[in-house]
C-alpha cells in the first residue's frame, strides 16, 4: 500500500466486513466537490428567496403606481416610470436602493428604523407602506431579475 491510498471498511449484506483501499486523491476530489456544492447552493437559494420576496413586495405595493414587466402590463399610473424604463437608466440600481428617499415615496413609504417620522405636511395619498430595510434588498434582488435593455 502506498501513501496515496486509504483503507476503508465496507459492511456487506451478509454481515462480513470487507477491507478495501481507496485512492486518497479520489476522496479529496469528492470532498472538494461536495464542499463546493454545499457552499454554492445556499447562496443561490438565498438569492432566489430574496428575489421571490422582492417580487411579492413589488406586486403588493409597487404595482399600484408602476408597471412591472410580466406582472401588470396595463396597470400603473401614466406619470410614473415602469420598472423596465428605469432599468434603461445608468444609475437604476442606486435608484432602487434609495427609492424611499425619492419623491413621492417619502409620503408613501416608511422604512422601519431608517425613515424619519412622516411629516404632517406630506400628502397622504394612501395608507403608509411600512417596509424593513431587508425588503429594500429583496426589491433590488427582484429588479435584478428583470430583463435589461442590453439583453
Beta strands, then each sheet from edge to edge (+ up, - down):
strand 1: 5-11
strand 2: 17-23
strand 3: 109-111
strand 4: 129-131
sheet 1: 1+ 2-
sheet 2: 3+ 4+
end
